[in-house]
Amino acid sequence: MQNLLTIMKIHDITVNELATKLDVATSQIYRWNKKGISQHNPHFKQLKEILPEVKPKEKTLTKNGKEDSRYKAGRKKKKLILTETNIKESEKKEFKSKVFPKIYINKGPQ
């Protein structure tokens, strides 16, 4: 099995180029080289398009022999839908601090 850096040399791609294409840190490329990349990683599909020889790391199994599904454990992100009412409400409200009140300076006659 070839590691990621040797496949990159074959395709004449540097670590920095691959990191910018995938929008990850260069340290992440070295980590994938050392430990492998899971097929469930969000960057795997794009990496496979750039470097077709890349193979995912082996699936981890539980004691029962089933696939480990801890990669699904993240919290789902809520989609924020902006409407005109959301924007208008935020423009109307002005922050009023009780600790630091607004100070008006009376300059007197000039």
FENWO-V920420 format. One record per run of one state. SS is the DSSP state (alpha for helix, beta for strand, coil for the rest). FROM is the first residue (numbers start at 1). TO is the last residue. Records with the same first field share a line. If there is no record, write none. Layout:
SS->FROM-TO, FROM-TO
This chain:
coil->1-3, 11-14, 23-25, 36-43, 51-60, 62-66, 68-69, 73-83, 93-110
alpha->4-10, 15-22, 26-35, 44-50, 70-72, 84-92
beta->61-61, 67-67
